[in-house]
Amino acid sequence: MSTLRIVIGDKAYSSWSLRAWLILKMSGLPFEEIKVKLRQPDTAAAIRRYSPSGKVPLLYDGDLRVWESLAIGEYLAERVKTLALWPADGEARAVARAVSAEMHAGFAALRRELPMDCGRRETKSPQGEAAADIARVTEIWRHCRATYGQGGPFLFGAFSVADGMFAPVASRFLTYDIPLDPVSGAYRNALLALPAMQEWMRDAAAEA
């Protein structure tokens, strides 16, 4: 197998990079990390050297380039099927893909009002659309935990691509001290306690 390489942005701010990086890290596959510093005059040009979309993350597998976090998760799940990055049960797998796609495409108000910043700690009380987004996220978390989560602390028991997709939201909820129901709070804590997440947070702090 060729050596995997992943191109990411700053760990403090790049939520999409976190999604793909965490899924790759949890796969156990060896990889090299290429970091592009964001919010610089040459950032766009630097990313374009790697990514046809002009965005991070991007995964290299030999000459193959895969961009977009969800596509990277799908590719890793197919590349080594023994990784079990999607639930084995067909029904659970369908729901895992649905909530992953919903996270990928939606929650614009949450992203806007609670930008990812791993080094910040403050209290916010989102209203309106952002509050509705938070309510929907926690509804997803409670449903998945109650229906499919008996085998472990994550949405579908064991860690899956779906957990990678929601990892930056867990980070945001910590950053802005968002009150959570007991089920959602326990799930957020399980994500943040992952050694891989702890590594990401340490690296983010070191950037500052």
Helices and strands as residue ranges (DSSP letters): E 4-8, H 15-27, E 31-35, H 43-48, E 58-61, E 64-67, H 69-79, G 81-83, H 90-105, H 108-113, H 128-148, H 161-175, H 182-193, H 195-207
